Structures are given as structure tokens and as C-alpha cells.
Amino acid sequence: MDSETEAMAQRIAEKEVASVRLLTLELSEDEITVLASALTTLLHECDDSVIEAKSGASRDEVDAILQDLHTFLQQPSRQPMHS
């Protein structure tokens, strides 16, 4: 495993709740912006069958995830600023 893969593995945690595997992933704001851009491109450039084939989710599910990302990105920072 290379150092980049090891770093990513340290940023992922998982747990199972009601037979559903939940993952927690630490991403920077820039990384979330890249993810949102990729989902936007997928929604704008692909038809429903391609979206489902590439993502494993319906157009509505991908759009809901994208809207959640946009909502998160529009919120003020939750981190207290230390001087």
C-alpha cells in the first residue's frame, strides 16, 4: 500500500447500523467541491441509464446527494478560528 492509499485509509471509518454499512470520510472543502463538480457533470451529460450504470444510483438519488453537498458547502465554517 503506498503512502497516499494509507493516508486515505486513515481518513475512513465504518460502522454497521440496521444492516447498512455507514462510512465516515474526512474530506477537505476543495475535495467536496471536486465531488460536487463530478456529480454535476454526470447529471448534465448523461441520460438516466448511464447515470445508474456509472454510479449505481438513480438520477434522483445522485441529485439528492449533490443537493446535500451544495447545502453543506453553503454553510459557514463550523471550525472555531484560533488566534
ChimeraX commands (.cxc) that place a marker at each C-alpha (Angstrom):
marker #1 position 0.00,0.00,0.00 radius 0.5
marker #1 position 1.51,3.36,-0.99 radius 0.5
marker #1 position 1.55,6.38,1.35 radius 0.5
marker #1 position -1.39,8.09,-0.41 radius 0.5
marker #1 position -3.55,4.96,-0.05 radius 0.5
marker #1 position -2.53,4.63,3.60 radius 0.5
marker #1 position -3.40,8.28,4.24 radius 0.5
marker #1 position -6.84,7.80,2.67 radius 0.5
marker #1 position -7.43,4.64,4.71 radius 0.5
marker #1 position -6.76,6.60,7.89 radius 0.5
marker #1 position -9.46,9.10,6.85 radius 0.5
marker #1 position -12.20,6.46,6.52 radius 0.5
marker #1 position -14.15,4.88,9.37 radius 0.5
marker #1 position -17.06,2.48,9.12 radius 0.5
marker #1 position -19.86,1.05,11.22 radius 0.5
marker #1 position -22.96,-1.00,10.59 radius 0.5
marker #1 position -26.39,0.32,11.58 radius 0.5
marker #1 position -29.54,-1.69,10.88 radius 0.5
marker #1 position -27.68,-3.87,8.36 radius 0.5
marker #1 position -26.45,-0.80,6.47 radius 0.5
marker #1 position -22.71,-0.13,6.17 radius 0.5
marker #1 position -22.10,3.55,7.02 radius 0.5
marker #1 position -18.79,5.15,6.11 radius 0.5
marker #1 position -17.34,8.32,7.57 radius 0.5
marker #1 position -14.80,10.03,5.34 radius 0.5
marker #1 position -12.82,13.17,6.08 radius 0.5
marker #1 position -12.72,15.45,3.04 radius 0.5
marker #1 position -11.45,18.97,2.61 radius 0.5
marker #1 position -13.80,21.61,1.28 radius 0.5
marker #1 position -11.87,21.51,-2.01 radius 0.5
marker #1 position -12.35,17.73,-2.24 radius 0.5
marker #1 position -16.10,18.13,-1.67 radius 0.5
marker #1 position -16.19,20.79,-4.39 radius 0.5
marker #1 position -14.50,18.36,-6.81 radius 0.5
marker #1 position -17.02,15.66,-5.91 radius 0.5
marker #1 position -19.92,18.09,-6.43 radius 0.5
marker #1 position -18.50,19.10,-9.81 radius 0.5
marker #1 position -18.20,15.46,-10.89 radius 0.5
marker #1 position -21.80,14.75,-9.89 radius 0.5
marker #1 position -22.99,17.89,-11.69 radius 0.5
marker #1 position -21.20,16.78,-14.85 radius 0.5
marker #1 position -22.69,13.29,-14.56 radius 0.5
marker #1 position -26.21,14.71,-14.21 radius 0.5
marker #1 position -25.83,17.20,-17.08 radius 0.5
marker #1 position -24.07,14.97,-19.61 radius 0.5
marker #1 position -25.59,11.53,-19.09 radius 0.5
marker #1 position -29.02,10.01,-19.50 radius 0.5
marker #1 position -30.68,8.09,-16.68 radius 0.5
marker #1 position -29.42,4.65,-17.76 radius 0.5
marker #1 position -25.80,5.85,-17.94 radius 0.5
marker #1 position -26.07,7.59,-14.55 radius 0.5
marker #1 position -27.36,4.38,-12.99 radius 0.5
marker #1 position -24.69,2.27,-14.71 radius 0.5
marker #1 position -21.83,4.58,-13.66 radius 0.5
marker #1 position -22.99,5.42,-10.13 radius 0.5
marker #1 position -25.26,2.56,-9.12 radius 0.5
marker #1 position -27.88,5.14,-8.18 radius 0.5
marker #1 position -30.84,6.77,-9.88 radius 0.5
marker #1 position -30.74,10.33,-11.20 radius 0.5
marker #1 position -32.91,11.42,-8.23 radius 0.5
marker #1 position -30.54,9.78,-5.74 radius 0.5
marker #1 position -27.47,11.41,-7.32 radius 0.5
marker #1 position -29.26,14.76,-7.41 radius 0.5
marker #1 position -30.20,14.44,-3.71 radius 0.5
marker #1 position -26.55,13.74,-2.81 radius 0.5
marker #1 position -25.47,16.73,-4.89 radius 0.5
marker #1 position -28.00,18.98,-3.17 radius 0.5
marker #1 position -26.71,17.80,0.24 radius 0.5
marker #1 position -23.17,18.68,-0.83 radius 0.5
marker #1 position -24.25,22.14,-2.04 radius 0.5
marker #1 position -26.12,22.74,1.23 radius 0.5
marker #1 position -23.04,21.76,3.20 radius 0.5
marker #1 position -20.75,23.97,1.10 radius 0.5
marker #1 position -23.02,27.00,1.61 radius 0.5
marker #1 position -22.89,26.74,5.42 radius 0.5
marker #1 position -20.47,28.92,7.34 radius 0.5
marker #1 position -17.42,27.12,8.68 radius 0.5
marker #1 position -18.10,25.15,11.86 radius 0.5
marker #1 position -14.47,25.25,12.96 radius 0.5
marker #1 position -13.68,27.88,15.59 radius 0.5
marker #1 position -10.85,30.13,14.49 radius 0.5
marker #1 position -7.92,30.16,16.89 radius 0.5
marker #1 position -5.55,33.09,17.01 radius 0.5
marker link #1:1,2 radius 0.2
marker link #1:2,3 radius 0.2
marker link #1:3,4 radius 0.2
marker link #1:4,5 radius 0.2
marker link #1:5,6 radius 0.2
marker link #1:6,7 radius 0.2
marker link #1:7,8 radius 0.2
marker link #1:8,9 radius 0.2
marker link #1:9,10 radius 0.2
marker link #1:10,11 radius 0.2
marker link #1:11,12 radius 0.2
marker link #1:12,13 radius 0.2
marker link #1:13,14 radius 0.2
marker link #1:14,15 radius 0.2
marker link #1:15,16 radius 0.2
marker link #1:16,17 radius 0.2
marker link #1:17,18 radius 0.2
marker link #1:18,19 radius 0.2
marker link #1:19,20 radius 0.2
marker link #1:20,21 radius 0.2
marker link #1:21,22 radius 0.2
marker link #1:22,23 radius 0.2
marker link #1:23,24 radius 0.2
marker link #1:24,25 radius 0.2
marker link #1:25,26 radius 0.2
marker link #1:26,27 radius 0.2
marker link #1:27,28 radius 0.2
marker link #1:28,29 radius 0.2
marker link #1:29,30 radius 0.2
marker link #1:30,31 radius 0.2
marker link #1:31,32 radius 0.2
marker link #1:32,33 radius 0.2
marker link #1:33,34 radius 0.2
marker link #1:34,35 radius 0.2
marker link #1:35,36 radius 0.2
marker link #1:36,37 radius 0.2
marker link #1:37,38 radius 0.2
marker link #1:38,39 radius 0.2
marker link #1:39,40 radius 0.2
marker link #1:40,41 radius 0.2
marker link #1:41,42 radius 0.2
marker link #1:42,43 radius 0.2
marker link #1:43,44 radius 0.2
marker link #1:44,45 radius 0.2
marker link #1:45,46 radius 0.2
marker link #1:46,47 radius 0.2
marker link #1:47,48 radius 0.2
marker link #1:48,49 radius 0.2
marker link #1:49,50 radius 0.2
marker link #1:50,51 radius 0.2
marker link #1:51,52 radius 0.2
marker link #1:52,53 radius 0.2
marker link #1:53,54 radius 0.2
marker link #1:54,55 radius 0.2
marker link #1:55,56 radius 0.2
marker link #1:56,57 radius 0.2
marker link #1:57,58 radius 0.2
marker link #1:58,59 radius 0.2
marker link #1:59,60 radius 0.2
marker link #1:60,61 radius 0.2
marker link #1:61,62 radius 0.2
marker link #1:62,63 radius 0.2
marker link #1:63,64 radius 0.2
marker link #1:64,65 radius 0.2
marker link #1:65,66 radius 0.2
marker link #1:66,67 radius 0.2
marker link #1:67,68 radius 0.2
marker link #1:68,69 radius 0.2
marker link #1:69,70 radius 0.2
marker link #1:70,71 radius 0.2
marker link #1:71,72 radius 0.2
marker link #1:72,73 radius 0.2
marker link #1:73,74 radius 0.2
marker link #1:74,75 radius 0.2
marker link #1:75,76 radius 0.2
marker link #1:76,77 radius 0.2
marker link #1:77,78 radius 0.2
marker link #1:78,79 radius 0.2
marker link #1:79,80 radius 0.2
marker link #1:80,81 radius 0.2
marker link #1:81,82 radius 0.2
marker link #1:82,83 radius 0.2
view
